[in-house]
Amino acid sequence: MASVPSERDLRLDLFRGIALWLIFLDHIPSNAVSWITIRNYGFSDATEIFVFISGYTAAFVYGRAMREHGFIVASARVLKRAWQIYVAHVFLFAIYLAEIAYVAQSFDNPLYTEEMGVLDFLKNPDVTIFQALILKFKPVNMDVLPLYIVLLLWFPPMLWLLLRVPSFALVGSAVLYALTWWFDWSIPAYPNGTWVFNPFAWQLLFVFGAWCALGGAQRLARWVNSPVVIGLAAVYLLFAFFIAMTWYFPRLAPLVPHFVSDAIYPIDKPNLDVLRIVHFLSLAVITIWFVPRNWPALKSSVFWPAIVCGQHSLETFCLGVFLAFAGHFVFTEVSNRLLTQVIVSVAGIAIMVGVAALVSWYKRIERQGPGPRPPSTKPGYAGGDA
Amino acid sequence: MTGRILLSLVLLALAGPAWAAAPDTCRVAEPQIERDFALPQVTRAIAAKQLDILVVGAGSSSLPGPNGVKDAYPARLQSALAELLPGVTVRVTTDVKPRRTATQMVKSLIPALAAAKPALMVWQTGTVDAMQSIDTDQFKAALDHGISVARRAGADVVLINAQYSPRTESMIALAAYAEIMRWVALQQEVPVFDRFSIMKLWADLGTFDLYSATKKLDIAAQVHDCIGYLLADLVIESAKPEEPHAEGGRQE
């Protein structure tokens, strides 16, 4: 059975925290501050970081539980987590409905007669709300949590396999990914189309994260630290950066040879395009090179805000989605000047950090206090969830 | 002083060659317009002094109200082109109906093209597909099909992407559809009128208050007027016979 490392790797919390901030910034429409986020400079975005690290930490936390308490107990805890995420998703949907209903009541600009048709679903709430509860109707930017739910529902058997024959599990995951591309497997959405994040494809990154957590990272260390791999990763990141620049400066587009653009487009986000995976892996290789595991600064207060957000990712993520709604609301109702956008972005991140710190404090006193204790996950540093 | 003159020279140079027609309000968005691909049929039509254009679109190609047809961008495009191309008879016909996806528009394309016999088909699409989250492969196939149908009918194509609509931005996921349109346009060598970025620039610069909850038509009419002008600029620039584009325009 594969071993589970004993101490939580703070880099995971740090980068998951940063990913959550970036997702928040990207989710506020027309936010000038989102220019700083990585999706503008290459193929992958914060979603890849979030899914990979979530897979890693899920294996870290539930892998230990499965080894110590067995399959049933660990599975029960995974499913409880999935249920928590489902409840969080429905809560966010309720807030979304409130925002939509408000816009439908107050806005009637003749320039946007067509666009206002998107509010028509309010006319048959019976269907819409039911479809939302079964995760088929998902408003814009509310696709990550349903993906997470499906990945967790499927995680117990995967984890069981990962603990016994990790390589076989990883290969199986890659085969599922390949078959998904081959046969166009997907999950239908309401009213049309398919899930924005296809779980059959995105599971690969989640399982890869879990595989890394259960000893895979050590096995890869020799490769990840090789100058050749680091060099290739850097070249690929530069290539992706140049391609990304052609999206914003169409003048550069003719510089991309036809065979290259024919080969790379479309970059399929729903099905986790290979270009995106490689981009994420390249980013990871370069990041690991710059930030070693035992980097002292990880315990300094500079990184604490991101780390604490990463350690309470579900709460921070949901809050981020809510704050993105609220930020958009401020833009439409108050002002959308650049200064407002900067203030909204900074204030949103500050609130995320504040709430994450509060959650951290809550969990600490719950562990200390009398009464029934929640199962401890023996985290390495200041708590942290899967 | 010298600095200021230099600066204005630079700005003039940046402003490009032929942007004379558009009203000042629209002009801020001119740098968004670039000549990507040629429009050989339009070039020929202008030379023959008879330019027929068919605008195919959904709801955002029209305006409500009694003056809607006159104020919407297809009519504004016609008058801008007539002004910019003295001596050329410009006729813009439309096939515009709200709530149509690209696939639905393609269905009426053959009869519409046969009736109008245009040198250019201006095709506004993508908004309804995004609202209904139509499968992106289907959207791409519809774009490809529509472009080839137009070309078989002897027309060049210009694509128009979705409007920038700040209030509904958190409800309509336009990005994937805009991406596909850009990619199809690149592959098929078709110019895209990037309405989204242009309107976004107007909103950012305060040219038009697109957040406004007004029910009045004045801003909407001005926006369409500007779109008509800038679209005319794009058509004329792309159809210029001199300085042939390296990639050339595909005819069939």
Interface residues (C-beta under 8 A of the other chain):
Chain A: P29 S30 E99 I100 V103 S106 F107 D108 N109 P110 L111 Y112 T113 E114 E115 M116 G117 V118 L119 P139 V140 N141 A189 P191 N192 G193 T194 V196 W247 P250 R251 A253 P254 S261 D262 Y265 P266 I267 K269 P270 A324 F325 H328 F331 T332 N336
Chain B: E34 D36 A58 G59 S60 L63 P64 G65 P98 R99 T127 V128 M131 Q132 S133 I134 D135 T136 K140 Q163 S165 P166 R167 T168 E169 S170 M171 I172 A173 A176 E179 I180 R182 W183 L186 Q187 K200 A203 L210 Y211 S212 A213 T214 K215 K216 L217 I219 A220 V223 A246 E247
